[in-house]
């Protein structure tokens, strides 16, 4: 079953690539293809890595929550909350401490804010047995309302001024490696964090006692309870972990890429949390698969930024911006139903409560 | 065909309806309380010259006066309330219908956007062939409404079909389709239908004859039409009737409550998913058409988040079409009031967005209020939480 889904997911990605290839071959004149092919270079790779950060972290968080039996569709809201907090704190401290300290303080504050919101979601769903989908939606809508409201209070505008950002870290020596060096080893700290967090999450989920408890809590909470492990505690820990991860993702977006908070429309997060959910569904709850899916979406996004700048390709930016979202729908349609953990979405009440 | 009032389960349904109302009211009050704390704390941060309330620039009592009472002072304000209410009825009904079928349509926004755009374009293209004056109105307005409903419905049929035949989760697909709709509308207008005289991305204005105007002198000057209100009320009644008294409505509700049971009873589940989503999208599309005819008189990008507000309205209404009316009115008042808190007190109008989220959060946790009720020994007895199962788990 698991293998089948993985094959379907692989097939879906393959089909998508072939489909894109066909479109380009038959509909796109040769000079366009040449111009487009020229875009695939190290800096596109590096941009794709950077753009993966919020999506991949949201996806990792989503995996832990859902594996433990709590479907957290509020990831988008967690990203919004942390993006706003990181900018507000970095802005507030920029005058009194150095820019680097201010940015890192913003980073830490963002993780706290996102974890706090995730904690609220955990209490509402675990303690007060709220429907997880509706409560997750509420987390999104609360953040979607609160962040622009707070921006108005702080900056008198839904958008913030520019703030100090997290500067790239260059790894001496490794950056000299041809092709891979400049693409990976001259990156934002949050990119390195992502490259660490993905294998670490895989290891924790599959090779540690905690990971076993998380999986049991989502598949068979009764058994876990019988074994003497507190199901609620595991679920709280997992949901809080999704808050920590989303906090890093939101701060990575705000402090690692944009350098300001944009609160108009659907805010600067603009669907990345939702794409994160699709990324882990597509990766079948495997952190590595989820990261690869995130990287695919981020790559499409990085490509669309560039396609807009190719003069031979006179394509409307809004049309190109649709591509990642359409891709998500196509992938979801092809992958179909991924197998949810058995107890995901269910409340669990231990007998001695 | 068992109707709600005649069914054997009517007692349970009434009891649970009572509890739903209780929970909705409690959730709303709780949101308002949390909102006032938020407003008070915000007032400590901002700078202000004038009087302070316990050290805060914002007086929560005054904020709620402007939010809930001021909208009823004067004909213009009332018209503003009615305008927002009417718009929320469509998306509220849209979400409610899907919800009843056990489907979560978060894509009302996208369906409204494309329905509105299609109806604006239809009117603009048909106008040269249509007569002017009242006769033109009789041709163009129904045309716009039908086109809006058709396009909204078709756009919702996509996630419906994906759910039915590819098992793609409709929560995710409808959200993605919102983003697609916004970008698609922007692309279509900026590339093909741009008003050459305008700097913003919009179509040319629709002809006078196709506009929905106030009709009653009391509402003069506001973008509110009594005709749109009548249409909204008719849809509330119509949707209630369809859900309660038709075979389709019965199948829809049964699928929402117990999909397997519906399957045994011979309901074609896949077709039902597509048709429920289509109906839901058609209602959102109608909302888009009304937005164009009544508010904008053209299609312009940057439509307010009526679809998301519709989710709140429907959840507050317990997903009951009749409940949509008071819930839409409540949010209509708050939307109008958000302008007056901004204008009169300088409190950001985004406050209503915060309240929207809080309302959903509190409605999601009836268990919280039950514990509160048990603790204070007040309020009716418990039943299960509001859930994504059609909101009729107890029927």
Contacts between the chains, C-beta under 8 A, distances in Angstrom:
chain1	res1	chain2	res2	distance
A	73	B	171	6.6
A	124	B	361	6.7
A	124	B	364	6.5
A	124	B	365	5.1
A	124	B	368	7.6
A	128	B	365	4.1
A	128	B	367	4.3
A	128	B	368	4.5
A	128	B	371	7.6
A	129	B	365	7.5
A	129	B	367	4.7
A	129	B	385	5.8
A	130	B	364	4.0
A	130	B	365	4.2
A	130	B	366	8.0
A	130	B	367	7.1
A	130	B	385	6.1
A	131	B	364	5.7
A	131	B	385	5.7
A	131	B	386	6.3
A	131	B	387	4.4
A	131	B	388	5.7
A	133	B	104	6.5
A	133	B	171	6.6
A	133	B	388	4.7
A	134	B	315	6.9
A	134	B	360	6.4
A	134	B	363	7.3
A	134	B	364	4.2
A	134	B	386	6.7
A	134	B	387	7.5
A	134	B	388	6.5
A	135	B	361	6.7
A	135	B	364	4.4
A	135	B	365	7.1
A	137	B	106	7.4
A	137	B	311	6.9
A	137	B	360	6.1
A	138	B	357	5.6
A	138	B	358	7.7
A	138	B	360	4.0
A	138	B	361	3.7
A	138	B	364	5.6
A	139	B	357	7.8
A	139	B	361	7.5
A	140	B	357	7.6
A	141	B	308	6.6
A	141	B	311	7.7
A	141	B	312	7.5
A	141	B	353	7.5
A	141	B	356	5.7
A	141	B	357	3.5
A	141	B	360	5.8
A	142	B	354	6.7
A	142	B	357	3.2
A	142	B	358	6.3
A	142	B	361	6.2
A	143	B	357	7.3
A	144	B	308	7.7
A	144	B	353	6.4
A	144	B	357	6.8
A	145	B	350	6.1
A	145	B	351	7.8
A	145	B	352	7.5
A	145	B	353	2.9
A	145	B	354	3.9
A	145	B	355	7.3
A	145	B	356	5.9
A	145	B	357	4.9
A	146	B	353	7.7
A	146	B	354	5.1
A	146	B	357	7.2
A	148	B	348	7.6
A	148	B	350	4.6
A	148	B	353	6.8
A	149	B	42	7.7
A	149	B	348	5.2
A	149	B	350	3.9
A	149	B	351	5.8
A	149	B	353	6.6
A	149	B	354	5.4
A	150	B	42	7.7
A	152	B	348	3.4
A	152	B	350	5.9
A	153	B	42	4.7
A	153	B	45	5.7
A	153	B	46	5.7
A	153	B	348	6.5
A	154	B	45	7.1
A	158	B	350	7.4
A	265	B	302	7.8
A	266	B	179	8.0
A	270	B	179	7.7
A	271	B	175	7.3
A	271	B	176	7.6
A	271	B	179	5.4
A	274	B	172	6.5
A	274	B	175	5.1
A	274	B	176	6.9
A	277	B	172	6.2
A	278	B	172	5.9
A	278	B	176	7.8
A	281	B	169	7.7
A	281	B	172	7.7
A	316	B	187	4.8
A	316	B	190	6.5
A	316	B	191	5.7
A	318	B	183	4.4
A	318	B	184	7.6
A	318	B	186	4.1
A	318	B	187	4.4
A	318	B	190	7.0
A	319	B	183	7.0
A	319	B	184	7.9
A	319	B	187	4.6
A	321	B	183	5.2
A	322	B	179	7.4
A	322	B	180	5.3
A	322	B	183	4.4
A	322	B	184	6.5
A	322	B	187	7.6
A	325	B	176	4.7
A	325	B	177	7.8
A	325	B	179	4.5
A	325	B	180	5.0
A	325	B	183	7.6
A	326	B	176	7.8
A	326	B	180	6.1
A	328	B	172	7.4
A	328	B	176	5.0
A	329	B	162	7.2
A	329	B	168	7.4
A	329	B	173	5.5
A	329	B	176	5.2
A	329	B	177	7.0
A	329	B	180	7.5
A	332	B	162	7.2
A	332	B	166	7.7
A	332	B	168	4.3
A	332	B	169	7.0
A	332	B	172	6.2
A	332	B	173	6.1
A	332	B	176	7.9
A	333	B	162	5.1
A	333	B	166	4.4
A	333	B	168	5.0
A	333	B	173	7.9
A	334	B	166	7.4
A	335	B	168	8.0
A	336	B	166	5.2
A	336	B	167	4.6
A	336	B	168	6.7
A	337	B	167	3.7
A	337	B	168	7.8
A	337	B	169	7.8
